[in-house]
Amino acid sequence: MNPIGLTLGETPTLSDETAVDMLAFLYEFIDAFEQAYGMQIERYEQYCAQQPDLFENFEDDIPF
């Protein structure tokens, strides 16, 4: 799995209260997502940890 870096471009102006409410919603969403898919996520992470690193001994000395 490749983590995707997320950056926000132009963001709308939010009130302080709305920003706090949005953050609370996102935390609750993540919690619900982990409750629903946590076993699958853990299984996939264990699978990835068991895979050999194909580039472990790779030397990137390509001269260009």
Sequence and secondary structure as in RCSB ss.txt:
>XXXX:A:sequence
MNPIGLTLGETPTLSDETAVDMLAFLYEFIDAFEQAYGMQIERYEQYCAQQPDLFENFEDDIPF
>XXXX:A:secstr
         S     HHHHHHHHHHHHHHHHHHHHHHHHHHHHHHHHHHHS  TTTT       
